[in-house]
């Protein structure tokens, strides 16, 4: 399984297929099937929004169970610890 999704926003038509594929891939690997990306739409364009692997990773800072950590330069979620509080998404 790839750790990253490479998406060309100029080719995005807002169909959400990337969300479905991400979800299905994670489900097949026994992980939570929620997608790790979200298609953002406005009046003129659409584009997939992905994890930016921020240097300071605010999502990891707010996680109450320390389920998000930086491993080999990538921000990763330990799903066995995650309690689905969604604070990471708000951060």
HELIX and SHEET records of a PDB file:
HELIX    1   1 UNK A    9  UNK A   11  5                                   3    
HELIX    2   2 UNK A   17  UNK A   28  1                                  12    
HELIX    3   3 UNK A   58  UNK A   62  1                                   5    
HELIX    4   4 UNK A   87  UNK A   90  1                                   4    
SHEET    1   A 2 UNK A  38  UNK A  41  0                                        
SHEET    2   A 2 UNK A  46  UNK A  49 -1                                        
SHEET    1   B 2 UNK A  68  UNK A  71  0                                        
SHEET    2   B 2 UNK A  74  UNK A  77 -1                                        
END                                                                             
